[in-house]
Amino acid sequence: MKLLNVGYGNVVVAARVVAVIGPNAAPIRRLREEAKERGKLVDATQGRKTRSVIVTDSDHVVLSAVQAETIAQRLGESIEEGASE
């Protein structure tokens, strides 16, 4: 099982990630609010500005203070490591 570092000591199971997106678009804000209402919002920002939103296959929405590009790069590295084993 590969873990994806989403910043400040927080990790997500890499295989469960469906999307990594920026936080500023209106549909993403709605997604965030809906997840909060359903109890599926995880705030991993440690009080910092949200810079990316991670959606998992269990419909959880994870907020991260790390840029979406950085998380996508880490996710790609995690997938490559899994393929080489």
Phi and psi restraints in degrees (value plus and minus 20) as a CYANA .aco file:
   2 LYS   PHI    -114.9   -74.9
   2 LYS   PSI     116.5   156.5
   3 LEU   PHI    -126.2   -86.2
   3 LEU   PSI     122.8   162.8
   4 LEU   PHI    -127.6   -87.6
   4 LEU   PSI     100.7   140.7
   5 ASN   PHI     -94.6   -54.6
   5 ASN   PSI      98.3   138.3
   6 VAL   PHI    -126.5   -86.5
   6 VAL   PSI      -6.3    33.7
   7 GLY   PHI      87.0   127.0
   7 GLY   PSI     122.5   162.5
   8 TYR   PHI      36.0    76.0
   8 TYR   PSI      21.3    61.3
   9 GLY   PHI      62.0   102.0
   9 GLY   PSI     -11.9    28.1
  10 ASN   PHI    -121.8   -81.8
  10 ASN   PSI     119.9   159.9
  11 VAL   PHI    -153.8  -113.8
  11 VAL   PSI     136.2   176.2
  12 VAL   PHI    -151.2  -111.2
  12 VAL   PSI     127.1   167.1
  13 VAL   PHI     -87.6   -47.6
  13 VAL   PSI      98.8   138.8
  14 ALA   PHI     -79.2   -39.2
  14 ALA   PSI     -57.9   -17.9
  15 ALA   PHI     -87.6   -47.6
  15 ALA   PSI     -37.5     2.5
  16 ARG   PHI    -112.2   -72.2
  16 ARG   PSI     -27.1    12.9
  17 VAL   PHI     -95.2   -55.2
  17 VAL   PSI     107.6   147.6
  18 VAL   PHI    -119.8   -79.8
  18 VAL   PSI     -60.0   -20.0
  19 ALA   PHI    -172.4  -132.4
  19 ALA   PSI     128.9   168.9
  20 VAL   PHI    -145.7  -105.7
  20 VAL   PSI      97.1   137.1
  21 ILE   PHI    -155.0  -115.0
  21 ILE   PSI     140.1   180.1
  22 GLY   PHI     -92.6   -52.6
  22 GLY   PSI     135.5   175.5
  23 PRO   PHI    -111.8   -71.8
  23 PRO   PSI     -23.7    16.3
  24 ASN   PHI    -111.4   -71.4
  24 ASN   PSI     -37.6     2.4
  25 ALA   PHI     -91.3   -51.3
  25 ALA   PSI     127.6   167.6
  26 ALA   PHI     -78.2   -38.2
  26 ALA   PSI     -62.5   -22.5
  27 PRO   PHI     -82.0   -42.0
  27 PRO   PSI     -52.2   -12.2
  28 ILE   PHI     -91.0   -51.0
  28 ILE   PSI     -57.5   -17.5
  29 ARG   PHI     -82.9   -42.9
  29 ARG   PSI     -59.6   -19.6
  30 ARG   PHI     -85.8   -45.8
  30 ARG   PSI     -62.8   -22.8
  31 LEU   PHI     -76.8   -36.8
  31 LEU   PSI     -62.9   -22.9
  32 ARG   PHI     -81.7   -41.7
  32 ARG   PSI     -67.0   -27.0
  33 GLU   PHI     -84.4   -44.4
  33 GLU   PSI     -62.0   -22.0
  34 GLU   PHI     -83.5   -43.5
  34 GLU   PSI     -61.1   -21.1
  35 ALA   PHI     -84.0   -44.0
  35 ALA   PSI     -58.6   -18.6
  36 LYS   PHI     -83.1   -43.1
  36 LYS   PSI     -63.2   -23.2
  37 GLU   PHI     -83.8   -43.8
  37 GLU   PSI     -55.0   -15.0
  38 ARG   PHI    -106.1   -66.1
  38 ARG   PSI     -23.6    16.4
  39 GLY   PHI      56.5    96.5
  39 GLY   PSI       5.7    45.7
  40 LYS   PHI    -134.3   -94.3
  40 LYS   PSI      -3.1    36.9
  41 LEU   PHI    -118.2   -78.2
  41 LEU   PSI     108.3   148.3
  42 VAL   PHI    -137.6   -97.6
  42 VAL   PSI      98.2   138.2
  43 ASP   PHI    -116.3   -76.3
  43 ASP   PSI      85.4   125.4
  44 ALA   PHI    -126.7   -86.7
  44 ALA   PSI       4.6    44.6
  45 THR   PHI    -104.9   -64.9
  45 THR   PSI     -34.5     5.5
  46 GLN   PHI      35.8    75.8
  46 GLN   PSI      17.2    57.2
  47 GLY   PHI      64.4   104.4
  47 GLY   PSI     -17.3    22.7
  48 ARG   PHI    -114.0   -74.0
  48 ARG   PSI     153.4   193.4
  49 LYS   PHI     -85.3   -45.3
  49 LYS   PSI     116.3   156.3
  50 THR   PHI     -93.8   -53.8
  50 THR   PSI     102.7   142.7
  51 ARG   PHI    -134.1   -94.1
  51 ARG   PSI     -32.8     7.2
  52 SER   PHI    -175.2  -135.2
  52 SER   PSI     137.2   177.2
  53 VAL   PHI    -145.2  -105.2
  53 VAL   PSI     108.3   148.3
  54 ILE   PHI    -132.0   -92.0
  54 ILE   PSI     108.9   148.9
  55 VAL   PHI    -128.6   -88.6
  55 VAL   PSI     113.2   153.2
  56 THR   PHI    -128.6   -88.6
  56 THR   PSI     148.7   188.7
  57 ASP   PHI     -91.1   -51.1
  57 ASP   PSI     -30.2     9.8
  58 SER   PHI    -116.1   -76.1
  58 SER   PSI      -7.2    32.8
  59 ASP   PHI      49.3    89.3
  59 ASP   PSI      -5.1    34.9
  60 HIS   PHI     -98.8   -58.8
  60 HIS   PSI     126.0   166.0
  61 VAL   PHI    -138.2   -98.2
  61 VAL   PSI     100.2   140.2
  62 VAL   PHI    -129.7   -89.7
  62 VAL   PSI     105.3   145.3
  63 LEU   PHI    -113.2   -73.2
  63 LEU   PSI     114.5   154.5
  64 SER   PHI    -150.5  -110.5
  64 SER   PSI     129.0   169.0
  65 ALA   PHI    -110.3   -70.3
  65 ALA   PSI     -15.0    25.0
  66 VAL   PHI    -118.3   -78.3
  66 VAL   PSI     121.9   161.9
  67 GLN   PHI     -77.2   -37.2
  67 GLN   PSI     125.4   165.4
  68 ALA   PHI     -78.8   -38.8
  68 ALA   PSI     -57.9   -17.9
  69 GLU   PHI     -83.4   -43.4
  69 GLU   PSI     -59.3   -19.3
  70 THR   PHI     -86.5   -46.5
  70 THR   PSI     -63.7   -23.7
  71 ILE   PHI     -85.7   -45.7
  71 ILE   PSI     -60.7   -20.7
  72 ALA   PHI     -81.2   -41.2
  72 ALA   PSI     -60.2   -20.2
  73 GLN   PHI     -84.3   -44.3
  73 GLN   PSI     -64.9   -24.9
  74 ARG   PHI     -82.4   -42.4
  74 ARG   PSI     -59.0   -19.0
  75 LEU   PHI     -84.2   -44.2
  75 LEU   PSI     -62.5   -22.5
  76 GLY   PHI     -81.3   -41.3
  76 GLY   PSI     -62.0   -22.0
  77 GLU   PHI     -84.5   -44.5
  77 GLU   PSI     -58.5   -18.5
  78 SER   PHI     -85.5   -45.5
  78 SER   PSI     -59.5   -19.5
  79 ILE   PHI     -87.5   -47.5
  79 ILE   PSI     -61.9   -21.9
  80 GLU   PHI     -82.5   -42.5
  80 GLU   PSI     -60.7   -20.7
  81 GLU   PHI     -82.2   -42.2
  81 GLU   PSI     -60.3   -20.3
  82 GLY   PHI     -86.3   -46.3
  82 GLY   PSI     -53.5   -13.5
  83 ALA   PHI     -92.6   -52.6
  83 ALA   PSI     -49.8    -9.8
  84 SER   PHI    -103.5   -63.5
  84 SER   PSI     -30.5     9.5
